[in-house]
Amino acid sequence: MTKLLDEAIEKVRRLPQDRQMYAAEVLETIASQSDEKVYRLSPEERTDVRAALAEIERGEFATEKEMEALWKKCGL
């Protein structure tokens, strides 16, 4: 194990349990796909992408006002 990974795991151990679970899920996803160079969407992610594509086909896009609010929320 690399020093960087050791340090990251130590930091994760100090996080609240829900954040530890999230980190574990992310690591598990990465580890299970380590031999692949393509990210595999989860079933939930596939559903989200299909919904977004359907919105695009219907011509449903965010307004300028909605985008400005998003950028502001993200600190950009």
N, CA, C and O atoms as a Maestro MAE file, in Angstrom:
{
 s_m_m2io_version
 :::
 2.0.0
}

f_m_ct {
 s_m_title
 :::
 protein
 m_atom[304] {
  # First column is atom index #
  i_m_mmod_type
  r_m_x_coord
  r_m_y_coord
  r_m_z_coord
  i_m_residue_number
  s_m_chain_name
  s_m_pdb_residue_name
  s_m_pdb_atom_name
  i_m_atomic_number
  :::
  1 25 0.847 -1.172 0.000 1 A "MET " " N  " 7
  2 3 0.000 0.000 0.000 1 A "MET " " CA " 6
  3 2 0.896 1.240 0.000 1 A "MET " " C  " 6
  4 15 1.901 1.286 0.709 1 A "MET " " O  " 8
  5 25 0.532 2.227 -0.786 2 A "THR " " N  " 7
  6 3 1.340 3.435 -0.858 2 A "THR " " CA " 6
  7 2 1.123 4.316 0.370 2 A "THR " " C  " 6
  8 15 0.106 4.209 1.054 2 A "THR " " O  " 8
  9 25 2.083 5.176 0.634 3 A "LYS " " N  " 7
  10 3 1.983 6.094 1.772 3 A "LYS " " CA " 6
  11 2 0.757 6.996 1.623 3 A "LYS " " C  " 6
  12 15 0.050 7.253 2.597 3 A "LYS " " O  " 8
  13 25 0.510 7.470 0.416 4 A "LEU " " N  " 7
  14 3 -0.638 8.342 0.174 4 A "LEU " " CA " 6
  15 2 -1.948 7.633 0.503 4 A "LEU " " C  " 6
  16 15 -2.838 8.218 1.120 4 A "LEU " " O  " 8
  17 25 -2.063 6.373 0.089 5 A "LEU " " N  " 7
  18 3 -3.272 5.607 0.386 5 A "LEU " " CA " 6
  19 2 -3.407 5.378 1.883 5 A "LEU " " C  " 6
  20 15 -4.503 5.504 2.429 5 A "LEU " " O  " 8
  21 25 -2.309 5.044 2.556 6 A "ASP " " N  " 7
  22 3 -2.332 4.883 4.018 6 A "ASP " " CA " 6
  23 2 -2.838 6.148 4.699 6 A "ASP " " C  " 6
  24 15 -3.675 6.084 5.599 6 A "ASP " " O  " 8
  25 25 -2.328 7.297 4.265 7 A "GLU " " N  " 7
  26 3 -2.732 8.571 4.867 7 A "GLU " " CA " 6
  27 2 -4.209 8.857 4.607 7 A "GLU " " C  " 6
  28 15 -4.924 9.323 5.495 7 A "GLU " " O  " 8
  29 25 -4.657 8.577 3.397 8 A "ALA " " N  " 7
  30 3 -6.060 8.808 3.056 8 A "ALA " " CA " 6
  31 2 -6.978 7.917 3.887 8 A "ALA " " C  " 6
  32 15 -8.009 8.376 4.378 8 A "ALA " " O  " 8
  33 25 -6.614 6.659 4.047 9 A "ILE " " N  " 7
  34 3 -7.425 5.738 4.843 9 A "ILE " " CA " 6
  35 2 -7.470 6.193 6.295 9 A "ILE " " C  " 6
  36 15 -8.517 6.107 6.937 9 A "ILE " " O  " 8
  37 25 -6.360 6.672 6.813 10 A "GLU " " N  " 7
  38 3 -6.336 7.176 8.188 10 A "GLU " " CA " 6
  39 2 -7.283 8.367 8.346 10 A "GLU " " C  " 6
  40 15 -7.974 8.479 9.358 10 A "GLU " " O  " 8
  41 25 -7.316 9.241 7.364 11 A "LYS " " N  " 7
  42 3 -8.236 10.383 7.407 11 A "LYS " " CA " 6
  43 2 -9.684 9.916 7.361 11 A "LYS " " C  " 6
  44 15 -10.537 10.441 8.076 11 A "LYS " " O  " 8
  45 25 -9.958 8.925 6.514 12 A "VAL " " N  " 7
  46 3 -11.319 8.401 6.393 12 A "VAL " " CA " 6
  47 2 -11.767 7.783 7.712 12 A "VAL " " C  " 6
  48 15 -12.939 7.894 8.073 12 A "VAL " " O  " 8
  49 25 -10.864 7.140 8.433 13 A "ARG " " N  " 7
  50 3 -11.214 6.532 9.725 13 A "ARG " " CA " 6
  51 2 -11.721 7.564 10.726 13 A "ARG " " C  " 6
  52 15 -12.468 7.221 11.643 13 A "ARG " " O  " 8
  53 25 -11.326 8.816 10.560 14 A "ARG " " N  " 7
  54 3 -11.748 9.869 11.489 14 A "ARG " " CA " 6
  55 2 -13.055 10.545 11.066 14 A "ARG " " C  " 6
  56 15 -13.573 11.403 11.781 14 A "ARG " " O  " 8
  57 25 -13.577 10.162 9.923 15 A "LEU " " N  " 7
  58 3 -14.828 10.748 9.435 15 A "LEU " " CA " 6
  59 2 -16.034 10.108 10.114 15 A "LEU " " C  " 6
  60 15 -15.930 9.014 10.670 15 A "LEU " " O  " 8
  61 25 -17.186 10.794 10.069 16 A "PRO " " N  " 7
  62 3 -18.420 10.174 10.572 16 A "PRO " " CA " 6
  63 2 -18.730 8.902 9.778 16 A "PRO " " C  " 6
  64 15 -18.267 8.733 8.651 16 A "PRO " " O  " 8
  65 25 -19.507 8.028 10.375 17 A "GLN " " N  " 7
  66 3 -19.778 6.719 9.779 17 A "GLN " " CA " 6
  67 2 -20.384 6.816 8.379 17 A "GLN " " C  " 6
  68 15 -20.023 6.031 7.502 17 A "GLN " " O  " 8
  69 25 -21.297 7.764 8.154 18 A "ASP " " N  " 7
  70 3 -21.915 7.848 6.833 18 A "ASP " " CA " 6
  71 2 -20.893 8.215 5.759 18 A "ASP " " C  " 6
  72 15 -20.975 7.722 4.634 18 A "ASP " " O  " 8
  73 25 -19.933 9.073 6.094 19 A "ARG " " N  " 7
  74 3 -18.884 9.440 5.140 19 A "ARG " " CA " 6
  75 2 -17.920 8.268 4.928 19 A "ARG " " C  " 6
  76 15 -17.410 8.074 3.825 19 A "ARG " " O  " 8
  77 25 -17.674 7.487 5.987 20 A "GLN " " N  " 7
  78 3 -16.834 6.298 5.845 20 A "GLN " " CA " 6
  79 2 -17.486 5.301 4.888 20 A "GLN " " C  " 6
  80 15 -16.811 4.693 4.056 20 A "GLN " " O  " 8
  81 25 -18.808 5.141 5.015 21 A "MET " " N  " 7
  82 3 -19.526 4.222 4.131 21 A "MET " " CA " 6
  83 2 -19.426 4.689 2.679 21 A "MET " " C  " 6
  84 15 -19.237 3.879 1.772 21 A "MET " " O  " 8
  85 25 -19.554 5.989 2.467 22 A "TYR " " N  " 7
  86 3 -19.443 6.531 1.111 22 A "TYR " " CA " 6
  87 2 -18.043 6.261 0.550 22 A "TYR " " C  " 6
  88 15 -17.902 5.815 -0.589 22 A "TYR " " O  " 8
  89 25 -17.017 6.534 1.352 23 A "ALA " " N  " 7
  90 3 -15.637 6.297 0.913 23 A "ALA " " CA " 6
  91 2 -15.426 4.815 0.587 23 A "ALA " " C  " 6
  92 15 -14.766 4.480 -0.396 23 A "ALA " " O  " 8
  93 25 -15.985 3.943 1.408 24 A "ALA " " N  " 7
  94 3 -15.849 2.503 1.170 24 A "ALA " " CA " 6
  95 2 -16.512 2.103 -0.146 24 A "ALA " " C  " 6
  96 15 -15.966 1.298 -0.900 24 A "ALA " " O  " 8
  97 25 -17.690 2.665 -0.420 25 A "GLU " " N  " 7
  98 3 -18.381 2.357 -1.674 25 A "GLU " " CA " 6
  99 2 -17.563 2.821 -2.883 25 A "GLU " " C  " 6
  100 15 -17.468 2.115 -3.887 25 A "GLU " " O  " 8
  101 25 -16.978 4.012 -2.773 26 A "VAL " " N  " 7
  102 3 -16.161 4.529 -3.872 26 A "VAL " " CA " 6
  103 2 -14.949 3.634 -4.093 26 A "VAL " " C  " 6
  104 15 -14.643 3.272 -5.229 26 A "VAL " " O  " 8
  105 25 -14.257 3.275 -3.014 27 A "LEU " " N  " 7
  106 3 -13.085 2.406 -3.144 27 A "LEU " " CA " 6
  107 2 -13.460 1.036 -3.702 27 A "LEU " " C  " 6
  108 15 -12.734 0.474 -4.521 27 A "LEU " " O  " 8
  109 25 -14.585 0.507 -3.259 28 A "GLU " " N  " 7
  110 3 -15.036 -0.793 -3.757 28 A "GLU " " CA " 6
  111 2 -15.309 -0.723 -5.259 28 A "GLU " " C  " 6
  112 15 -14.963 -1.646 -5.996 28 A "GLU " " O  " 8
  113 25 -15.919 0.350 -5.705 29 A "THR " " N  " 7
  114 3 -16.181 0.533 -7.133 29 A "THR " " CA " 6
  115 2 -14.878 0.580 -7.910 29 A "THR " " C  " 6
  116 15 -14.738 -0.078 -8.941 29 A "THR " " O  " 8
  117 25 -13.931 1.354 -7.417 30 A "ILE " " N  " 7
  118 3 -12.632 1.466 -8.087 30 A "ILE " " CA " 6
  119 2 -11.928 0.114 -8.110 30 A "ILE " " C  " 6
  120 15 -11.406 -0.295 -9.147 30 A "ILE " " O  " 8
  121 25 -11.910 -0.578 -6.980 31 A "ALA " " N  " 7
  122 3 -11.209 -1.860 -6.883 31 A "ALA " " CA " 6
  123 2 -11.838 -2.919 -7.785 31 A "ALA " " C  " 6
  124 15 -11.129 -3.735 -8.374 31 A "ALA " " O  " 8
  125 25 -13.153 -2.908 -7.894 32 A "SER " " N  " 7
  126 3 -13.815 -3.929 -8.710 32 A "SER " " CA " 6
  127 2 -13.631 -3.672 -10.200 32 A "SER " " C  " 6
  128 15 -13.885 -4.557 -11.018 32 A "SER " " O  " 8
  129 25 -13.195 -2.474 -10.555 33 A "GLN " " N  " 7
  130 3 -12.997 -2.140 -11.960 33 A "GLN " " CA " 6
  131 2 -11.531 -1.894 -12.277 33 A "GLN " " C  " 6
  132 15 -11.212 -1.294 -13.304 33 A "GLN " " O  " 8
  133 25 -10.640 -2.348 -11.413 34 A "SER " " N  " 7
  134 3 -9.227 -2.010 -11.558 34 A "SER " " CA " 6
  135 2 -8.604 -2.486 -12.872 34 A "SER " " C  " 6
  136 15 -7.641 -1.884 -13.347 34 A "SER " " O  " 8
  137 25 -9.134 -3.545 -13.459 35 A "ASP " " N  " 7
  138 3 -8.569 -4.046 -14.709 35 A "ASP " " CA " 6
  139 2 -9.188 -3.384 -15.935 35 A "ASP " " C  " 6
  140 15 -8.763 -3.635 -17.063 35 A "ASP " " O  " 8
  141 25 -10.185 -2.545 -15.716 36 A "GLU " " N  " 7
  142 3 -10.875 -1.908 -16.823 36 A "GLU " " CA " 6
  143 2 -10.482 -0.446 -16.918 36 A "GLU " " C  " 6
  144 15 -10.183 0.191 -15.907 36 A "GLU " " O  " 8
  145 25 -10.482 0.079 -18.118 37 A "LYS " " N  " 7
  146 3 -10.153 1.487 -18.317 37 A "LYS " " CA " 6
  147 2 -11.402 2.327 -18.520 37 A "LYS " " C  " 6
  148 15 -11.316 3.541 -18.700 37 A "LYS " " O  " 8
  149 25 -12.563 1.685 -18.492 38 A "VAL " " N  " 7
  150 3 -13.823 2.376 -18.713 38 A "VAL " " CA " 6
  151 2 -14.626 2.348 -17.419 38 A "VAL " " C  " 6
  152 15 -14.767 1.301 -16.787 38 A "VAL " " O  " 8
  153 25 -15.151 3.512 -17.030 39 A "TYR " " N  " 7
  154 3 -15.998 3.569 -15.839 39 A "TYR " " CA " 6
  155 2 -17.336 2.921 -16.153 39 A "TYR " " C  " 6
  156 15 -17.940 3.208 -17.187 39 A "TYR " " O  " 8
  157 25 -17.792 2.071 -15.289 40 A "ARG " " N  " 7
  158 3 -19.075 1.393 -15.459 40 A "ARG " " CA " 6
  159 2 -20.120 2.084 -14.589 40 A "ARG " " C  " 6
  160 15 -19.946 2.205 -13.377 40 A "ARG " " O  " 8
  161 25 -21.197 2.533 -15.208 41 A "LEU " " N  " 7
  162 3 -22.266 3.177 -14.463 41 A "LEU " " CA " 6
  163 2 -23.022 2.155 -13.626 41 A "LEU " " C  " 6
  164 15 -23.210 1.009 -14.033 41 A "LEU " " O  " 8
  165 25 -23.447 2.592 -12.457 42 A "SER " " N  " 7
  166 3 -24.309 1.758 -11.629 42 A "SER " " CA " 6
  167 2 -25.715 1.797 -12.231 42 A "SER " " C  " 6
  168 15 -26.004 2.664 -13.055 42 A "SER " " O  " 8
  169 25 -26.588 0.876 -11.835 43 A "PRO " " N  " 7
  170 3 -27.965 0.929 -12.348 43 A "PRO " " CA " 6
  171 2 -28.633 2.284 -12.062 43 A "PRO " " C  " 6
  172 15 -29.360 2.809 -12.905 43 A "PRO " " O  " 8
  173 25 -28.387 2.836 -10.894 44 A "GLU " " N  " 7
  174 3 -28.964 4.143 -10.546 44 A "GLU " " CA " 6
  175 2 -28.415 5.242 -11.458 44 A "GLU " " C  " 6
  176 15 -29.162 6.113 -11.903 44 A "GLU " " O  " 8
  177 25 -27.116 5.198 -11.733 45 A "GLU " " N  " 7
  178 3 -26.515 6.193 -12.625 45 A "GLU " " CA " 6
  179 2 -27.072 6.064 -14.040 45 A "GLU " " C  " 6
  180 15 -27.306 7.068 -14.713 45 A "GLU " " O  " 8
  181 25 -27.283 4.822 -14.494 46 A "ARG " " N  " 7
  182 3 -27.858 4.614 -15.821 46 A "ARG " " CA " 6
  183 2 -29.255 5.225 -15.908 46 A "ARG " " C  " 6
  184 15 -29.609 5.855 -16.904 46 A "ARG " " O  " 8
  185 25 -30.040 5.030 -14.850 47 A "THR " " N  " 7
  186 3 -31.383 5.604 -14.799 47 A "THR " " CA " 6
  187 2 -31.321 7.120 -14.875 47 A "THR " " C  " 6
  188 15 -32.099 7.742 -15.599 47 A "THR " " O  " 8
  189 25 -30.393 7.718 -14.126 48 A "ASP " " N  " 7
  190 3 -30.236 9.176 -14.142 48 A "ASP " " CA " 6
  191 2 -29.835 9.681 -15.526 48 A "ASP " " C  " 6
  192 15 -30.350 10.698 -15.991 48 A "ASP " " O  " 8
  193 25 -28.920 8.977 -16.178 49 A "VAL " " N  " 7
  194 3 -28.468 9.390 -17.509 49 A "VAL " " CA " 6
  195 2 -29.616 9.283 -18.510 49 A "VAL " " C  " 6
  196 15 -29.814 10.180 -19.330 49 A "VAL " " O  " 8
  197 25 -30.370 8.188 -18.444 50 A "ARG " " N  " 7
  198 3 -31.505 8.032 -19.363 50 A "ARG " " CA " 6
  199 2 -32.530 9.146 -19.160 50 A "ARG " " C  " 6
  200 15 -33.076 9.677 -20.127 50 A "ARG " " O  " 8
  201 25 -32.790 9.499 -17.897 51 A "ALA " " N  " 7
  202 3 -33.738 10.584 -17.609 51 A "ALA " " CA " 6
  203 2 -33.228 11.906 -18.171 51 A "ALA " " C  " 6
  204 15 -33.998 12.684 -18.734 51 A "ALA " " O  " 8
  205 25 -31.937 12.158 -18.019 52 A "ALA " " N  " 7
  206 3 -31.351 13.399 -18.540 52 A "ALA " " CA " 6
  207 2 -31.428 13.439 -20.062 52 A "ALA " " C  " 6
  208 15 -31.740 14.481 -20.639 52 A "ALA " " O  " 8
  209 25 -31.147 12.321 -20.711 53 A "LEU " " N  " 7
  210 3 -31.226 12.273 -22.174 53 A "LEU " " CA " 6
  211 2 -32.659 12.500 -22.659 53 A "LEU " " C  " 6
  212 15 -32.878 13.152 -23.680 53 A "LEU " " O  " 8
  213 25 -33.630 11.959 -21.922 54 A "ALA " " N  " 7
  214 3 -35.035 12.170 -22.284 54 A "ALA " " CA " 6
  215 2 -35.400 13.650 -22.154 54 A "ALA " " C  " 6
  216 15 -36.132 14.185 -22.987 54 A "ALA " " O  " 8
  217 25 -34.892 14.308 -21.115 55 A "GLU " " N  " 7
  218 3 -35.140 15.747 -20.950 55 A "GLU " " CA " 6
  219 2 -34.558 16.525 -22.128 55 A "GLU " " C  " 6
  220 15 -35.186 17.454 -22.636 55 A "GLU " " O  " 8
  221 25 -33.376 16.147 -22.550 56 A "ILE " " N  " 7
  222 3 -32.738 16.817 -23.692 56 A "ILE " " CA " 6
  223 2 -33.584 16.632 -24.949 56 A "ILE " " C  " 6
  224 15 -33.814 17.584 -25.694 56 A "ILE " " O  " 8
  225 25 -34.046 15.403 -25.181 57 A "GLU " " N  " 7
  226 3 -34.867 15.144 -26.369 57 A "GLU " " CA " 6
  227 2 -36.161 15.943 -26.347 57 A "GLU " " C  " 6
  228 15 -36.677 16.315 -27.401 57 A "GLU " " O  " 8
  229 25 -36.694 16.212 -25.149 58 A "ARG " " N  " 7
  230 3 -37.917 17.014 -25.029 58 A "ARG " " CA " 6
  231 2 -37.618 18.509 -25.088 58 A "ARG " " C  " 6
  232 15 -38.532 19.334 -25.064 58 A "ARG " " O  " 8
  233 25 -36.335 18.852 -25.167 59 A "GLY " " N  " 7
  234 3 -35.957 20.261 -25.221 59 A "GLY " " CA " 6
  235 2 -35.971 20.944 -23.870 59 A "GLY " " C  " 6
  236 15 -36.053 22.169 -23.787 59 A "GLY " " O  " 8
  237 25 -35.891 20.155 -22.815 60 A "GLU " " N  " 7
  238 3 -35.923 20.706 -21.458 60 A "GLU " " CA " 6
  239 2 -34.499 20.984 -20.988 60 A "GLU " " C  " 6
  240 15 -33.757 20.071 -20.625 60 A "GLU " " O  " 8
  241 25 -34.140 22.251 -21.003 61 A "PHE " " N  " 7
  242 3 -32.807 22.667 -20.577 61 A "PHE " " CA " 6
  243 2 -32.936 23.652 -19.425 61 A "PHE " " C  " 6
  244 15 -33.980 24.281 -19.252 61 A "PHE " " O  " 8
  245 25 -31.886 23.783 -18.647 62 A "ALA " " N  " 7
  246 3 -31.868 24.759 -17.560 62 A "ALA " " CA " 6
  247 2 -31.882 26.167 -18.148 62 A "ALA " " C  " 6
  248 15 -31.268 26.430 -19.182 62 A "ALA " " O  " 8
  249 25 -32.590 27.060 -17.474 63 A "THR " " N  " 7
  250 3 -32.617 28.456 -17.906 63 A "THR " " CA " 6
  251 2 -31.327 29.138 -17.462 63 A "THR " " C  " 6
  252 15 -30.581 28.604 -16.641 63 A "THR " " O  " 8
  253 25 -31.074 30.323 -18.012 64 A "GLU " " N  " 7
  254 3 -29.903 31.102 -17.593 64 A "GLU " " CA " 6
  255 2 -29.961 31.364 -16.090 64 A "GLU " " C  " 6
  256 15 -28.948 31.279 -15.396 64 A "GLU " " O  " 8
  257 25 -31.145 31.681 -15.603 65 A "LYS " " N  " 7
  258 3 -31.318 31.977 -14.175 65 A "LYS " " CA " 6
  259 2 -30.988 30.747 -13.316 65 A "LYS " " C  " 6
  260 15 -30.327 30.865 -12.284 65 A "LYS " " O  " 8
  261 25 -31.449 29.574 -13.747 66 A "GLU " " N  " 7
  262 3 -31.155 28.337 -13.021 66 A "GLU " " CA " 6
  263 2 -29.660 28.038 -13.025 66 A "GLU " " C  " 6
  264 15 -29.102 27.608 -12.016 66 A "GLU " " O  " 8
  265 25 -29.016 28.270 -14.167 67 A "MET " " N  " 7
  266 3 -27.573 28.027 -14.254 67 A "MET " " CA " 6
  267 2 -26.797 29.004 -13.376 67 A "MET " " C  " 6
  268 15 -25.840 28.610 -12.709 67 A "MET " " O  " 8
  269 25 -27.197 30.265 -13.369 68 A "GLU " " N  " 7
  270 3 -26.540 31.245 -12.507 68 A "GLU " " CA " 6
  271 2 -26.649 30.828 -11.042 68 A "GLU " " C  " 6
  272 15 -25.683 30.940 -10.286 68 A "GLU " " O  " 8
  273 25 -27.830 30.344 -10.643 69 A "ALA " " N  " 7
  274 3 -28.028 29.893 -9.264 69 A "ALA " " CA " 6
  275 2 -27.126 28.700 -8.952 69 A "ALA " " C  " 6
  276 15 -26.559 28.617 -7.862 69 A "ALA " " O  " 8
  277 25 -26.994 27.783 -9.900 70 A "LEU " " N  " 7
  278 3 -26.128 26.618 -9.701 70 A "LEU " " CA " 6
  279 2 -24.680 27.041 -9.541 70 A "LEU " " C  " 6
  280 15 -24.005 26.597 -8.613 70 A "LEU " " O  " 8
  281 25 -24.192 27.899 -10.438 71 A "TRP " " N  " 7
  282 3 -22.798 28.351 -10.353 71 A "TRP " " CA " 6
  283 2 -22.554 29.065 -9.030 71 A "TRP " " C  " 6
  284 15 -21.509 28.879 -8.405 71 A "TRP " " O  " 8
  285 25 -23.510 29.877 -8.603 72 A "LYS " " N  " 7
  286 3 -23.367 30.594 -7.333 72 A "LYS " " CA " 6
  287 2 -23.294 29.599 -6.170 72 A "LYS " " C  " 6
  288 15 -22.464 29.732 -5.272 72 A "LYS " " O  " 8
  289 25 -24.175 28.606 -6.206 73 A "LYS " " N  " 7
  290 3 -24.190 27.579 -5.159 73 A "LYS " " CA " 6
  291 2 -22.858 26.832 -5.093 73 A "LYS " " C  " 6
  292 15 -22.402 26.452 -4.014 73 A "LYS " " O  " 8
  293 25 -22.242 26.626 -6.253 74 A "CYS " " N  " 7
  294 3 -20.957 25.920 -6.328 74 A "CYS " " CA " 6
  295 2 -19.766 26.838 -6.071 74 A "CYS " " C  " 6
  296 15 -18.619 26.392 -6.070 74 A "CYS " " O  " 8
  297 25 -20.043 28.115 -5.854 75 A "GLY " " N  " 7
  298 3 -18.967 29.060 -5.584 75 A "GLY " " CA " 6
  299 2 -18.208 29.483 -6.824 75 A "GLY " " C  " 6
  300 15 -17.056 29.909 -6.733 75 A "GLY " " O  " 8
  301 25 -18.831 29.372 -7.969 76 A "LEU " " N  " 7
  302 3 -18.175 29.733 -9.232 76 A "LEU " " CA " 6
  303 2 -18.790 30.975 -9.834 76 A "LEU " " C  " 6
  304 15 -18.362 31.422 -10.898 76 A "LEU " " O  " 8
  :::
 }
 m_bond[303] {
  # First column is bond index #
  i_m_from
  i_m_to
  i_m_order
  :::
  1 1 2 1
  2 2 3 1
  3 3 4 2
  4 3 5 1
  5 5 6 1
  6 6 7 1
  7 7 8 2
  8 7 9 1
  9 9 10 1
  10 10 11 1
  11 11 12 2
  12 11 13 1
  13 13 14 1
  14 14 15 1
  15 15 16 2
  16 15 17 1
  17 17 18 1
  18 18 19 1
  19 19 20 2
  20 19 21 1
  21 21 22 1
  22 22 23 1
  23 23 24 2
  24 23 25 1
  25 25 26 1
  26 26 27 1
  27 27 28 2
  28 27 29 1
  29 29 30 1
  30 30 31 1
  31 31 32 2
  32 31 33 1
  33 33 34 1
  34 34 35 1
  35 35 36 2
  36 35 37 1
  37 37 38 1
  38 38 39 1
  39 39 40 2
  40 39 41 1
  41 41 42 1
  42 42 43 1
  43 43 44 2
  44 43 45 1
  45 45 46 1
  46 46 47 1
  47 47 48 2
  48 47 49 1
  49 49 50 1
  50 50 51 1
  51 51 52 2
  52 51 53 1
  53 53 54 1
  54 54 55 1
  55 55 56 2
  56 55 57 1
  57 57 58 1
  58 58 59 1
  59 59 60 2
  60 59 61 1
  61 61 62 1
  62 62 63 1
  63 63 64 2
  64 63 65 1
  65 65 66 1
  66 66 67 1
  67 67 68 2
  68 67 69 1
  69 69 70 1
  70 70 71 1
  71 71 72 2
  72 71 73 1
  73 73 74 1
  74 74 75 1
  75 75 76 2
  76 75 77 1
  77 77 78 1
  78 78 79 1
  79 79 80 2
  80 79 81 1
  81 81 82 1
  82 82 83 1
  83 83 84 2
  84 83 85 1
  85 85 86 1
  86 86 87 1
  87 87 88 2
  88 87 89 1
  89 89 90 1
  90 90 91 1
  91 91 92 2
  92 91 93 1
  93 93 94 1
  94 94 95 1
  95 95 96 2
  96 95 97 1
  97 97 98 1
  98 98 99 1
  99 99 100 2
  100 99 101 1
  101 101 102 1
  102 102 103 1
  103 103 104 2
  104 103 105 1
  105 105 106 1
  106 106 107 1
  107 107 108 2
  108 107 109 1
  109 109 110 1
  110 110 111 1
  111 111 112 2
  112 111 113 1
  113 113 114 1
  114 114 115 1
  115 115 116 2
  116 115 117 1
  117 117 118 1
  118 118 119 1
  119 119 120 2
  120 119 121 1
  121 121 122 1
  122 122 123 1
  123 123 124 2
  124 123 125 1
  125 125 126 1
  126 126 127 1
  127 127 128 2
  128 127 129 1
  129 129 130 1
  130 130 131 1
  131 131 132 2
  132 131 133 1
  133 133 134 1
  134 134 135 1
  135 135 136 2
  136 135 137 1
  137 137 138 1
  138 138 139 1
  139 139 140 2
  140 139 141 1
  141 141 142 1
  142 142 143 1
  143 143 144 2
  144 143 145 1
  145 145 146 1
  146 146 147 1
  147 147 148 2
  148 147 149 1
  149 149 150 1
  150 150 151 1
  151 151 152 2
  152 151 153 1
  153 153 154 1
  154 154 155 1
  155 155 156 2
  156 155 157 1
  157 157 158 1
  158 158 159 1
  159 159 160 2
  160 159 161 1
  161 161 162 1
  162 162 163 1
  163 163 164 2
  164 163 165 1
  165 165 166 1
  166 166 167 1
  167 167 168 2
  168 167 169 1
  169 169 170 1
  170 170 171 1
  171 171 172 2
  172 171 173 1
  173 173 174 1
  174 174 175 1
  175 175 176 2
  176 175 177 1
  177 177 178 1
  178 178 179 1
  179 179 180 2
  180 179 181 1
  181 181 182 1
  182 182 183 1
  183 183 184 2
  184 183 185 1
  185 185 186 1
  186 186 187 1
  187 187 188 2
  188 187 189 1
  189 189 190 1
  190 190 191 1
  191 191 192 2
  192 191 193 1
  193 193 194 1
  194 194 195 1
  195 195 196 2
  196 195 197 1
  197 197 198 1
  198 198 199 1
  199 199 200 2
  200 199 201 1
  201 201 202 1
  202 202 203 1
  203 203 204 2
  204 203 205 1
  205 205 206 1
  206 206 207 1
  207 207 208 2
  208 207 209 1
  209 209 210 1
  210 210 211 1
  211 211 212 2
  212 211 213 1
  213 213 214 1
  214 214 215 1
  215 215 216 2
  216 215 217 1
  217 217 218 1
  218 218 219 1
  219 219 220 2
  220 219 221 1
  221 221 222 1
  222 222 223 1
  223 223 224 2
  224 223 225 1
  225 225 226 1
  226 226 227 1
  227 227 228 2
  228 227 229 1
  229 229 230 1
  230 230 231 1
  231 231 232 2
  232 231 233 1
  233 233 234 1
  234 234 235 1
  235 235 236 2
  236 235 237 1
  237 237 238 1
  238 238 239 1
  239 239 240 2
  240 239 241 1
  241 241 242 1
  242 242 243 1
  243 243 244 2
  244 243 245 1
  245 245 246 1
  246 246 247 1
  247 247 248 2
  248 247 249 1
  249 249 250 1
  250 250 251 1
  251 251 252 2
  252 251 253 1
  253 253 254 1
  254 254 255 1
  255 255 256 2
  256 255 257 1
  257 257 258 1
  258 258 259 1
  259 259 260 2
  260 259 261 1
  261 261 262 1
  262 262 263 1
  263 263 264 2
  264 263 265 1
  265 265 266 1
  266 266 267 1
  267 267 268 2
  268 267 269 1
  269 269 270 1
  270 270 271 1
  271 271 272 2
  272 271 273 1
  273 273 274 1
  274 274 275 1
  275 275 276 2
  276 275 277 1
  277 277 278 1
  278 278 279 1
  279 279 280 2
  280 279 281 1
  281 281 282 1
  282 282 283 1
  283 283 284 2
  284 283 285 1
  285 285 286 1
  286 286 287 1
  287 287 288 2
  288 287 289 1
  289 289 290 1
  290 290 291 1
  291 291 292 2
  292 291 293 1
  293 293 294 1
  294 294 295 1
  295 295 296 2
  296 295 297 1
  297 297 298 1
  298 298 299 1
  299 299 300 2
  300 299 301 1
  301 301 302 1
  302 302 303 1
  303 303 304 2
  :::
 }
}
